[in-house]
């Protein structure tokens, strides 16, 4: 893991010029404080804990955080500093961590003073586009208002604008988003998210949006061993564990589930575990009724193969 940066001392920039001892505005003060107390590093470390694998994604986020921090420090030093473009695009299949990363980015932006709050507002087409004339603008403006001071995360963003439908009202939402991305970029970051191929077509249809996005980050699908690591983390957080035979059953579950429709990576892991816990509870309850004994602590915490193999994934 990269070493935490240390706050630089005042140094000469040439005759009559030095790094200012006191920053000139609140955002510069926040950047210096974040550098000294490691708060930005703490957010990035939390991202490592939140997400299994995705090393390239984490690397990109660290690069963006470093750029933002150094830009603040350049400004504090009196150097020419152009405000960076912060709007982003996340591409990848469902359940690959896009929303989680957006939340951590909001925290970083807030700690460095780029946005006032750092919260994340998640929306889809139905939150932005109306069904009749005059309905779209109020909905889009309301979403932008809620996101101001933080991040507007638009999931399945490619659905906003439908080029093949002349009566679609998505164009109005797009125009309002473009205005906000330009006029409110000092206090609003917009992240567009969706499948890679569909987002590429969306940007081709709406080039004005693509030109305002500086960071494109692709989220790959998790491999089977990574899905198992996610499952262990989720179970451990709730005081459950898989028996050795159950681990093997779960590995087979993922191999089969991946080949079926609507596989959603980490989201599918959580759904599978929820159903396994339900079967586990029914199994213990039924056994208790039969023998009149309460389950042991071990029985209460261990998921067995039967809790997994009853999934419809294993049905012929």
C-alpha positions as CSV (number, residue, x, y, z in Angstrom):
1,X,0.0,0.0,0.0
2,X,1.4,3.5,-0.9
3,X,3.0,5.3,2.0
4,X,1.0,8.2,3.4
5,X,2.2,11.6,2.2
6,X,3.7,14.0,4.7
7,X,2.9,17.7,4.7
8,X,5.7,19.6,2.9
9,X,7.6,22.4,4.7
10,X,7.7,25.9,3.4
11,X,10.3,26.2,0.6
12,X,11.7,28.8,-1.7
13,X,10.0,29.3,-5.1
14,X,12.5,31.9,-6.2
15,X,13.4,35.4,-5.2
16,X,10.7,36.9,-3.0
17,X,8.4,33.9,-3.2
18,X,7.7,31.2,-0.6
19,X,4.9,28.7,0.1
20,X,2.4,30.6,2.2
21,X,2.4,29.7,5.9
22,X,-1.4,30.2,6.0
23,X,-3.8,29.0,3.3
24,X,-5.9,31.5,1.5
25,X,-9.3,29.9,1.8
26,X,-11.2,27.1,3.6
27,X,-10.6,24.5,0.9
28,X,-6.9,25.0,1.0
29,X,-7.0,24.7,4.8
30,X,-9.0,21.5,4.4
31,X,-6.4,20.1,2.0
32,X,-3.5,20.8,4.3
33,X,-5.4,19.3,7.2
34,X,-6.3,16.2,5.2
35,X,-2.6,15.8,4.3
36,X,-1.4,16.2,7.9
37,X,-4.0,14.0,9.6
38,X,-4.2,11.3,7.0
39,X,-8.0,11.6,6.6
40,X,-7.9,11.1,2.8
41,X,-5.6,8.2,3.3
42,X,-8.0,6.7,5.8
43,X,-10.8,6.9,3.2
44,X,-8.7,5.1,0.6
45,X,-7.8,2.5,3.2
46,X,-11.4,2.0,3.9
47,X,-12.0,1.5,0.2
48,X,-9.5,-1.3,0.3
49,X,-11.5,-2.9,3.1
50,X,-14.8,-2.4,1.4
51,X,-13.9,-4.0,-1.9
52,X,-12.2,-7.3,-2.7
53,X,-9.7,-7.2,-5.6
54,X,-10.4,-4.4,-8.2
55,X,-6.8,-3.3,-7.9
56,X,-6.9,-1.2,-11.1
57,X,-10.0,0.6,-9.9
58,X,-8.5,1.3,-6.5
59,X,-5.3,2.5,-8.2
60,X,-7.2,5.0,-10.4
61,X,-9.0,6.4,-7.3
62,X,-5.7,6.9,-5.6
63,X,-4.4,8.7,-8.6
64,X,-7.4,11.0,-8.7
65,X,-7.1,11.6,-4.9
66,X,-3.4,12.5,-5.3
67,X,-4.2,14.9,-8.2
68,X,-6.9,16.7,-6.2
69,X,-4.7,17.0,-3.1
70,X,-1.7,18.3,-5.0
71,X,-3.8,20.8,-6.9
72,X,-5.1,22.2,-3.6
73,X,-1.5,22.4,-2.2
74,X,-0.4,24.1,-5.4
75,X,-3.1,26.7,-5.0
76,X,-2.1,27.1,-1.3
77,X,1.5,27.7,-2.5
78,X,0.4,30.5,-4.9
79,X,1.1,28.5,-8.0
80,X,-1.1,28.5,-11.1
81,X,-3.7,25.9,-10.5
82,X,-6.5,25.1,-12.9
83,X,-9.6,23.5,-11.2
84,X,-9.6,19.9,-12.3
85,X,-12.6,18.4,-14.1
86,X,-14.2,15.9,-11.8
87,X,-17.1,14.4,-13.6
88,X,-16.7,10.7,-14.2
89,X,-18.0,7.6,-15.9
90,X,-18.0,4.1,-14.3
91,X,-18.6,1.2,-16.6
92,X,-19.2,-2.4,-15.7
93,X,-21.8,-5.0,-14.9
94,X,-24.0,-4.8,-11.8
95,X,-22.6,-5.6,-8.4
96,X,-18.9,-4.7,-9.2
97,X,-18.6,-1.9,-6.6
98,X,-19.5,1.2,-8.6
99,X,-21.8,2.8,-6.0
100,X,-19.4,1.9,-3.1
101,X,-16.5,3.7,-5.0
102,X,-18.7,6.7,-5.6
103,X,-19.4,7.0,-1.9
104,X,-15.7,7.0,-1.1
105,X,-15.0,9.5,-3.8
106,X,-17.6,11.8,-2.3
107,X,-15.8,11.6,1.0
108,X,-12.4,12.4,-0.6
109,X,-13.9,15.4,-2.4
110,X,-15.4,16.7,0.8
111,X,-12.3,16.3,2.8
112,X,-10.3,18.2,0.2
113,X,-12.9,21.0,0.0
114,X,-14.0,20.3,-3.6
115,X,-17.7,19.8,-2.5
116,X,-19.5,21.1,0.6
117,X,-21.1,17.9,1.8
118,X,-19.7,14.9,0.0
119,X,-23.0,12.9,0.0
120,X,-24.0,10.7,-2.9
121,X,-27.5,10.9,-4.5
122,X,-28.3,7.8,-6.7
123,X,-30.8,8.3,-9.4
124,X,-32.0,6.5,-12.5
125,X,-34.0,7.6,-15.6
126,X,-37.3,7.6,-13.7
127,X,-35.9,10.1,-11.2
128,X,-35.0,12.5,-14.0
129,X,-37.3,12.0,-17.0
130,X,-41.0,12.7,-16.9
131,X,-43.9,11.1,-18.8
132,X,-45.5,14.2,-20.2
133,X,-44.6,17.8,-21.3
134,X,-43.4,19.9,-18.5
135,X,-42.7,17.0,-16.1
136,X,-39.0,16.4,-16.8
137,X,-37.5,19.7,-15.9
138,X,-38.8,19.8,-12.3
139,X,-37.7,16.2,-11.7
140,X,-34.2,16.8,-13.0
141,X,-33.8,20.1,-11.1
142,X,-35.0,18.4,-7.9
143,X,-32.4,15.6,-8.3
144,X,-29.7,18.2,-9.0
145,X,-30.8,20.2,-6.0
146,X,-30.5,17.2,-3.7
147,X,-27.1,16.3,-5.1
148,X,-25.6,19.9,-4.9
149,X,-22.6,19.9,-2.6
150,X,-21.9,16.3,-3.4
151,X,-22.1,13.6,-6.1
152,X,-25.0,12.8,-8.4
153,X,-24.6,9.1,-9.4
154,X,-26.7,8.3,-12.4
155,X,-27.2,4.5,-12.7
156,X,-28.0,3.0,-16.1
157,X,-27.3,6.5,-17.5
158,X,-27.7,5.3,-21.1
159,X,-31.4,5.0,-20.6
160,X,-31.9,8.8,-20.1
161,X,-31.8,9.6,-23.7
162,X,-33.5,7.5,-26.4
163,X,-32.4,8.6,-29.8
164,X,-34.9,6.3,-31.6
165,X,-37.9,7.9,-29.9
166,X,-38.7,11.5,-31.0
167,X,-41.3,11.9,-28.3
168,X,-39.0,10.9,-25.5
169,X,-38.4,13.7,-22.9
170,X,-34.8,12.6,-22.1
171,X,-33.3,15.3,-24.2
172,X,-34.5,17.9,-21.8
173,X,-32.9,16.1,-18.8
174,X,-29.7,15.8,-20.7
175,X,-29.7,19.6,-21.4
176,X,-30.2,20.4,-17.8
177,X,-27.5,18.0,-16.7
178,X,-25.1,19.6,-19.2
179,X,-25.9,23.0,-17.8
180,X,-25.3,21.8,-14.2
181,X,-22.0,20.0,-15.1
182,X,-20.7,23.3,-16.5
183,X,-22.2,26.0,-14.3
184,X,-22.1,24.1,-10.9
185,X,-18.9,22.1,-11.4
186,X,-17.4,23.9,-8.3
187,X,-19.9,22.1,-6.0
188,X,-21.3,19.2,-7.9
189,X,-19.7,16.0,-9.4
190,X,-21.7,13.9,-11.8
191,X,-20.9,10.2,-12.2
192,X,-22.5,8.3,-15.1
193,X,-22.7,4.5,-14.7
194,X,-23.8,1.6,-16.8
195,X,-22.7,-1.2,-19.1
196,X,-19.6,-0.3,-21.1
197,X,-21.0,-0.9,-24.6
198,X,-24.3,0.9,-23.8
199,X,-22.4,3.9,-22.3
200,X,-20.2,4.1,-25.3
201,X,-23.3,4.4,-27.6
202,X,-24.8,6.9,-25.2
203,X,-21.8,9.2,-25.4
204,X,-21.8,8.8,-29.2
205,X,-25.4,10.0,-29.2
206,X,-24.7,12.8,-26.7
207,X,-21.1,14.1,-27.3
208,X,-21.6,17.1,-25.1
209,X,-21.6,14.9,-22.0
210,X,-18.5,12.9,-23.1
211,X,-16.5,16.0,-23.5
212,X,-17.2,17.0,-19.9
213,X,-16.0,13.8,-18.4
214,X,-12.4,13.5,-17.4
215,X,-12.2,10.1,-15.7
216,X,-13.5,6.8,-17.3
217,X,-13.1,3.8,-15.0
218,X,-14.0,0.3,-15.9
219,X,-15.1,-2.2,-13.2
220,X,-14.3,-5.8,-14.2
221,X,-16.4,-8.8,-13.2
222,X,-15.2,-10.7,-10.1
223,X,-13.5,-14.1,-10.5
224,X,-14.9,-17.1,-8.7
225,X,-12.2,-17.0,-5.9
226,X,-12.9,-13.3,-5.4
227,X,-16.6,-14.0,-5.1
228,X,-15.8,-16.5,-2.4
229,X,-13.6,-13.9,-0.6
230,X,-16.6,-11.5,-0.7
231,X,-18.9,-14.2,0.7
232,X,-16.5,-14.9,3.6
233,X,-16.3,-11.2,4.5
234,X,-20.1,-10.8,4.4
235,X,-20.5,-13.9,6.6
236,X,-17.8,-12.9,9.1
237,X,-19.5,-9.5,9.5
238,X,-22.6,-11.3,10.7
239,X,-21.0,-14.1,12.8
240,X,-21.5,-16.8,10.2
241,X,-19.0,-19.2,8.5
242,X,-19.1,-21.9,5.9
243,X,-18.1,-25.4,6.8
244,X,-15.5,-26.9,4.5
245,X,-18.1,-28.9,2.5
246,X,-20.3,-25.8,2.3
247,X,-17.4,-23.8,0.8
248,X,-17.1,-26.4,-1.9
249,X,-20.8,-26.3,-2.5
250,X,-20.7,-22.5,-2.7
251,X,-17.9,-22.6,-5.2
252,X,-19.9,-24.8,-7.4
253,X,-22.9,-22.5,-6.9
254,X,-20.9,-19.6,-8.4
255,X,-19.7,-21.6,-11.3
256,X,-23.3,-22.4,-12.2
257,X,-24.9,-19.1,-11.3
258,X,-22.5,-17.2,-13.5
259,X,-23.8,-19.0,-16.5
260,X,-27.4,-18.0,-15.8
261,X,-29.2,-14.7,-16.6
262,X,-29.0,-11.6,-14.4
263,X,-25.8,-12.6,-12.6
264,X,-24.8,-9.5,-10.6
265,X,-21.4,-10.2,-9.0
266,X,-21.2,-9.0,-5.4
267,X,-25.0,-8.4,-5.4
268,X,-25.6,-12.1,-6.3
269,X,-23.3,-13.1,-3.5
270,X,-25.4,-11.2,-1.0
271,X,-28.6,-12.6,-2.4
272,X,-27.3,-16.2,-2.3
273,X,-26.1,-15.8,1.3
274,X,-29.5,-14.3,2.4
275,X,-31.2,-17.4,1.0
276,X,-28.7,-19.7,2.6
277,X,-29.3,-18.1,5.9
278,X,-33.0,-18.6,5.5
279,X,-32.5,-22.3,4.8
280,X,-30.1,-22.6,7.7
281,X,-32.7,-21.1,10.0
282,X,-35.5,-23.4,8.8
283,X,-33.2,-26.4,9.2
284,X,-32.3,-25.5,12.8
285,X,-35.9,-24.7,13.7
286,X,-37.2,-27.9,12.2
287,X,-34.5,-29.9,14.1
288,X,-35.3,-28.1,17.4
289,X,-39.0,-29.0,17.0
290,X,-38.1,-32.6,16.4
291,X,-35.7,-33.2,19.3
292,X,-36.7,-30.5,21.7
293,X,-33.2,-29.1,22.0
294,X,-32.0,-25.6,21.2
295,X,-29.2,-25.3,18.6
296,X,-25.6,-25.0,19.9
297,X,-23.6,-21.8,19.2
298,X,-21.7,-23.7,16.6
299,X,-24.9,-24.8,14.8
300,X,-26.1,-21.2,15.0
301,X,-23.0,-19.9,13.2
302,X,-22.1,-22.6,10.6
303,X,-23.7,-22.8,7.2
304,X,-23.8,-26.4,5.9
305,X,-24.0,-27.8,2.3
306,X,-27.7,-28.4,2.7
307,X,-28.3,-24.7,3.1
308,X,-26.7,-24.1,-0.3
309,X,-27.5,-27.2,-2.4
310,X,-31.2,-26.6,-2.1
311,X,-30.8,-23.6,-4.4
312,X,-32.7,-23.8,-7.7
313,X,-29.3,-23.3,-9.3
314,X,-28.6,-26.9,-8.7
315,X,-31.9,-28.1,-10.1
316,X,-31.8,-29.9,-13.5
